[in-house]
Amino acid sequence: MDEKRLTTMELVERISEEWGLEYSRNTILYWIRRETNPLPLAYQGRNGQSHRFDWGVVRPWLEAEFAAEAEASMQDIDSMDWNRARTMEQREKAKQAQMVTAERAGDLVSRREVELKAENLAAIAAQMLLAIPDRIGAALAHETDEVRVVQMLDRELRAVCNAIADACRGDQDEEAA
């Protein structure tokens, strides 16, 4: 293969190798036929012949095109041409597929799911902490030794903390199962 002169399919492969982007032959042909800023050709193929591209000329054009596409992804979809919108749609579908795969593998979780679990755990912790006075209030009222009061409070607070940790571990065990 001549390193400088690429066929259409070789150009598609080179784009994939260089930038990791997947474009079809039809996109390349669209770029060639564009009225404004068409893809530069080294050789215009006749019927049945492949076009040839000079990599040294095409590479800067592609870099500018990809930069324009990245900028266009931030603008209104109504101002895009059909191919640019289709490319953007395909990229979004690929991102969505990656997210679904990561979620199935357990590498990604729903933000709402995490928020609900955190709210539930906070509610359990609040209920347990608010129940402490009812459980040990009478015993503390009769206790005159400061050290015993501190020990009773410490024991009760540690029990609550352990129960909260166990509740958290229980959620993780359910997820693993």
Steps between C-alpha positions, in 0.01 A plus 500: 500500500628844411539672838390842372214399263211328675182350359166585660494185714865546599409853609214363712743254662762771559241724670409208726867432582597865555199630691299191594200637312279284282383657175344331202598525135179700446616770741828535308304529173276763659806698609634490142171627353445784749469841339682681780837370613496160328749225588806551276570228244836407352325308221132506397409137424282434201212251500622181664826658616581602852582857590854559628588721791829664592538435874715807553219722366205302637627469861483876579159519329375212718637658818312820418184300418514307828555823693198651322294190584599525867400866499177420316405246766460796733268691267136461409413176320281689250803677357687175421504324168361147483836317507626697799177432689520129410860484621401666825209257541729200445750631755224549757373146435854367552534695827165364617606144414822546698304625799257205484793259479674664796176492700450129428859431603438683827749777425225763475196557720201728478546830680139489619552149638802618702308803625208282615732262686676793667164650603385166642822453692480856636140440610600178679790679671277788612238263641763301690665812641168651606409176680808516728342725768195273530718190540753627755344816645367334814828316567700820453270696731575262788874486432719732708842382383623712206720222366204258492287762318774547238539122462124451456479779240810370322367143492162616368649727232739227386209255476310747283807561280550124460134451412526773236816340357326160496205653315742646245680164461162331461424720198836411347441127559160526328665667199769232478240220504 
